[in-house]
Amino acid sequence: MANPHKKLHFTHDHIPCSVAIHDNVTEAASKFLLNADPQKLIDEFVDHLLELAEINEADQMEHFRYYEEELQELIDNNTTGGRGDEFS
């Protein structure tokens, strides 16, 4: 029921039916989602974002694996009786 004291009245609802996704982080192809059911559209959108996040995580893990291994070696040397000269 409309409030007679308000000056702004909405006469239509905005119901999402499509989403366009372009990702420049994972180099994944652009994706266009279309669904007449707004909840299903949002679910598909969030699922796609989660997929992109997983791809990005795997890419970053691979990209920084060398540094992780180097740090682990420094930690292992320092905790197994190494002199710690690596840090000086």
ZALUMKE-333212 format. One line per 8 residues: their letters; for each residue y, z, x of N, C-alpha, C. Coordinates in steps of 0.02 Angstrom, whole numbers, padded with zeros to 5 digits. Atoms other than C-alpha are relative to their C-alpha. Example, Ala and Ser with C-alpha at 12.3 -4.5 7.8 and 13.67 -1.06 7.14 Angstrom:
REM residues 2
as> -00059,00000,00045,-00225,00390,00615,00060,00000,00045 ~ -00059,-00003,-00042,-00053,00357,00684,00055,00037,-00039 .
***
This chain:
REM residues 88
manphkkl> -00059,00000,00043,00000,00000,00000,00062,00000,00045 ~ -00060,00006,-00040,00169,-00049,00071,00047,00058,-00013 ~ -00049,-00053,00005,00298,00083,00105,00068,-00031,-00017 ~ -00063,00032,00021,00459,00036,00010,00059,00018,00044 ~ -00055,-00021,-00043,00567,00127,00138,00000,-00035,00068 ~ 00003,00037,-00063,00512,00020,00284,00029,-00070,-00009 ~ -00029,00067,00004,00605,-00140,00322,-00049,-00054,00023 ~ 00048,00049,-00026,00460,-00224,00412,-00065,00005,-00039 .
hfthdhip> 00063,00003,00037,00311,-00278,00310,-00043,-00055,00030 ~ 00047,00050,-00026,00159,-00367,00379,-00033,-00034,-00060 ~ 00030,00037,00055,00097,-00504,00266,-00066,-00033,00020 ~ 00061,00030,-00025,-00045,-00567,00377,-00031,00044,00053 ~ 00035,-00036,-00054,-00174,-00494,00494,-00012,-00049,00056 ~ 00018,00041,-00058,-00199,-00558,00669,-00074,00015,00015 ~ 00071,-00008,-00013,-00385,-00585,00690,-00019,-00045,00059 ~ 00016,00042,-00059,-00438,-00642,00864,-00063,-00042,-00014 .
csvaihdn> 00058,00044,00009,-00556,-00790,00865,-00019,-00034,00065 ~ 00016,00032,-00063,-00548,-00850,01045,00031,00037,00058 ~ -00025,-00029,-00062,-00523,-00793,01224,-00012,-00050,00056 ~ 00008,00043,-00058,-00492,-00898,01378,00003,00044,00062 ~ 00005,-00042,-00060,-00542,-00821,01545,00000,-00045,00061 ~ 00000,00034,-00064,-00497,-00887,01716,-00001,00054,00054 ~ 00009,-00051,-00052,-00551,-00790,01869,00011,-00031,00068 ~ -00012,00026,-00067,-00482,-00820,02042,-00027,00047,00054 .
vteaaskf> 00029,-00046,-00048,-00577,-00677,02124,-00071,-00020,00018 ~ 00070,00016,-00013,-00759,-00728,02106,-00014,-00074,00005 ~ 00008,00073,00000,-00731,-00916,02101,-00046,-00024,-00056 ~ 00040,00020,00058,-00826,-00919,01936,00041,-00051,-00040 ~ -00033,00051,00041,-00787,-01063,01820,00038,00034,-00057 ~ -00037,-00025,00058,-00659,-01036,01683,-00047,00000,-00060 ~ 00043,-00005,00058,-00736,-00986,01519,00043,00007,-00062 ~ -00035,-00004,00064,-00679,-01008,01340,-00050,00026,-00051 .
llnadpqk> 00044,-00031,00050,-00757,-00894,01209,00029,-00011,-00069 ~ -00021,00012,00069,-00750,-00933,01025,-00051,00032,-00047 ~ 00044,-00033,00047,-00820,-00825,00886,00041,00022,-00060 ~ -00036,-00018,00061,-00765,-00801,00706,-00003,00075,-00014 ~ 00007,-00072,00009,-00825,-00620,00711,00037,00035,00057 ~ -00040,-00031,-00052,-00691,-00520,00806,-00039,00050,00043 ~ 00037,-00049,-00040,-00810,-00382,00859,-00048,-00034,00049 ~ 00045,00037,-00044,-00936,-00507,00929,00039,-00034,00056 .
lidefvdh> -00042,00031,-00050,-00795,-00597,01018,00019,00050,00054 ~ -00019,-00052,-00048,-00736,-00436,01100,-00061,00021,00041 ~ 00061,-00017,-00037,-00916,-00391,01146,-00016,-00052,00053 ~ 00013,00054,-00048,-00940,-00562,01228,00051,00002,00057 ~ -00054,-00003,-00050,-00773,-00544,01318,-00014,00056,00050 ~ 00014,-00057,-00044,-00816,-00372,01387,-00063,-00013,00042 ~ 00061,00017,-00038,-00991,-00430,01436,00015,-00048,00057 ~ -00018,00048,-00052,-00916,-00575,01532,00040,00034,00056 .
llelaein> -00038,-00037,-00051,-00792,-00460,01620,-00047,00042,00043 ~ 00048,-00041,-00038,-00936,-00346,01671,-00041,-00044,00047 ~ 00036,00046,-00044,-01031,-00497,01739,00043,-00019,00060 ~ -00046,00017,-00055,-00878,-00547,01841,00007,00058,00048 ~ -00005,-00059,-00043,-00864,-00369,01907,-00061,00007,00044 ~ 00062,-00004,-00039,-01046,-00372,01963,00000,-00053,00055 ~ -00003,00054,-00050,-01021,-00540,02051,00049,00020,00055 ~ -00050,-00020,-00050,-00864,-00474,02136,-00026,00056,00044 .
eadqmehf> 00028,-00055,-00040,-00952,-00315,02191,-00049,-00026,00052 ~ 00049,00028,-00047,-01094,-00414,02269,00035,-00040,00055 ~ -00037,00038,-00050,-00971,-00531,02356,00034,00046,00050 ~ -00035,-00047,-00045,-00871,-00385,02425,-00048,00039,00045 ~ 00051,-00035,-00041,-01027,-00293,02483,-00022,-00045,00057 ~ 00020,00046,-00052,-01080,-00448,02578,00057,-00010,00051 ~ -00058,00012,-00043,-00905,-00476,02647,00011,00059,00048 ~ -00014,-00059,-00041,-00889,-00298,02713,-00062,00033,00029 .
ryyeeelq> 00063,-00029,-00025,-01072,-00268,02761,00004,00015,00075 ~ -00006,-00011,-00072,-01033,-00286,02947,00037,00065,00014 ~ -00040,-00061,-00012,-00901,-00148,02939,-00038,00062,-00022 ~ 00041,-00056,00023,-01016,-00036,02839,-00053,00018,00051 ~ 00051,-00012,-00051,-01153,-00057,02970,00030,00031,00063 ~ -00034,-00028,-00059,-01030,-00022,03111,00018,00073,-00011 ~ -00017,-00070,00015,-00968,00136,03026,-00062,00044,-00002 ~ 00062,-00039,00003,-01146,00193,02991,-00027,00014,00070 .
elidnntt> 00023,-00010,-00069,-01190,00168,03174,00041,00053,00035 ~ -00044,-00052,-00029,-01040,00272,03227,-00019,00069,-00027 ~ 00019,-00064,00030,-01090,00409,03105,-00067,00024,00028 ~ 00066,-00018,-00026,-01272,00406,03163,00005,00024,00073 ~ -00008,-00020,-00070,-01220,00415,03347,00034,00067,00006 ~ -00038,-00063,-00003,-01102,00558,03312,-00042,00059,-00025 ~ 00038,-00055,00029,-01227,00660,03210,-00067,00010,00035 ~ 00065,-00007,-00034,-01379,00632,03324,00009,00017,00072 .
ggrgdefs> -00009,-00023,-00068,-01307,00705,03481,00044,-00045,00042 ~ -00045,00043,-00037,-01190,00565,03530,00062,00041,00018 ~ -00057,-00038,-00024,-01036,00622,03625,00062,-00011,-00043 ~ -00058,00013,00042,-00915,00549,03499,00055,-00038,00036 ~ -00050,00038,-00037,-00827,00445,03632,00024,-00062,-00038 ~ -00018,00059,00038,-00825,00302,03507,00066,00008,-00036 ~ -00060,-00012,00038,-00679,00386,03419,00062,00010,00044 ~ -00058,-00012,-00042,-00569,00410,03571,00030,-00063,00026 .
***
